[in-house]
Amino acid sequence: MIELYHGGPTGHSASMLIALAEKGLDFTSRPIDLAGGENHSEAFLELNPEGQVPVLLADGSALTGTFHILLYLDEAFPAPPLGGENPQARYAVHKWGKYVETHIAPNLAIARWALMGGAADARPDGLPPARAALWRQALEGFSEDQVSSARRALEKAAARVSQDAAATGWLAGAAYSVADIAAYPHLAQFAALGIALPAEAQDWLARVAERPAVRHAAGDMPLVATMGPELGRWG
Ligand SMILES: N[C@@H](CCC(=O)N[C@@H](CS)C(=O)NCC(=O)O)C(=O)O
């Protein structure tokens, strides 16, 4: 049985909820109260020392790192296939997974925190040093330079989504894939932050939003987020 430790249907947690719904998988839901700092509790840090959701328990292992988990699910449960239909598409899927993790998610976290604030009950002391330092900085407030550079990175990301989606309607190759699932919950927050999406990116967002699995995953919640900063730590 799969267990998913997750926040609300937004950001990385939303990618997980969407993928599980696309694959038609039953799972036990373990909601974590990010705003209340539950992800920094001793019990949760035993599951993921980084203090972040999502964590997927499968076959007795605690899996972390959203894009890696998406690839794991696609391999463990091949129907419907979501990993890219040929080597070129799979290459693009991997490029997008890395880009979401190293550019989009961390910059979105800073821009979002600056505009909306985040969890006041964060307890960074038990986190690894780099994550604790990032949390302390967030609690003190990011500088104007950091925020404007984060926003510029997100504007570039919007242009990149637009460019790649213009070709086939999807981000990586001719089919919907885990690239779309990894990117969508982050791009869905751009409008709330006042970051304009070119028309092709808006069309792509609407195309993904219409999927039954995405509607199911979103439930009644808006796809905006309030949780704290995160550090891209791919590779
Ligand atoms: N690199 C992680 C990032 C996960 C992440 O940023 N999760 C956010 C919620 S969307 C979180 O747990 N934030 C709380 C924190 O960073 O302490 C992944 O790919 O899963």
The ligand as an SDF file (V2000), in Angstrom:
LIG
                    3D

 20 19  0  0  0  0  0  0  0  0999 V2000
   13.0930   19.2340   -3.4240 N   0  0  0  0  0  0  0  0  0  0  0  0
   11.8380   18.8850   -2.8120 C   0  0  0  0  0  0  0  0  0  0  0  0
   11.0920   20.1580   -2.5310 C   0  0  0  0  0  0  0  0  0  0  0  0
    9.7900   19.9240   -1.8000 C   0  0  0  0  0  0  0  0  0  0  0  0
    9.2270   21.2250   -1.2310 C   0  0  0  0  0  0  0  0  0  0  0  0
    9.6880   22.3230   -1.4760 O   0  0  0  0  0  0  0  0  0  0  0  0
    8.1800   21.0750   -0.4670 N   0  0  0  0  0  0  0  0  0  0  0  0
    7.6050   22.2210    0.1920 C   0  0  0  0  0  0  0  0  0  0  0  0
    6.1060   22.2060   -0.0130 C   0  0  0  0  0  0  0  0  0  0  0  0
    5.7060   22.4510   -1.7270 S   0  0  0  0  0  0  0  0  0  0  0  0
    7.8650   22.1040    1.6760 C   0  0  0  0  0  0  0  0  0  0  0  0
    7.8080   21.0250    2.2420 O   0  0  0  0  0  0  0  0  0  0  0  0
    8.1750   23.2460    2.3050 N   0  0  0  0  0  0  0  0  0  0  0  0
    8.4450   23.3040    3.6970 C   0  0  0  0  0  0  0  0  0  0  0  0
    9.9060   23.5580    3.9610 C   0  0  0  0  0  0  0  0  0  0  0  0
   10.6500   23.7830    2.9950 O   0  0  0  0  0  0  0  0  0  0  0  0
   10.3220   23.5290    5.1210 O   0  0  0  0  0  0  0  0  0  0  0  0
   11.0200   17.9620   -3.7100 C   0  0  0  0  0  0  0  0  0  0  0  0
   11.3310   17.8830   -4.9060 O   0  0  0  0  0  0  0  0  0  0  0  0
   10.1120   17.2520   -3.2430 O   0  0  0  0  0  0  0  0  0  0  0  0
  1  2  1  0
  2  3  1  0
  2 18  1  0
  3  4  1  0
  4  5  1  0
  5  6  2  0
  5  7  1  0
  7  8  1  0
  8  9  1  0
  8 11  1  0
  9 10  1  0
 11 12  2  0
 11 13  1  0
 13 14  1  0
 14 15  1  0
 15 16  2  0
 15 17  1  0
 18 19  2  0
 18 20  1  0
M  END
$$$$
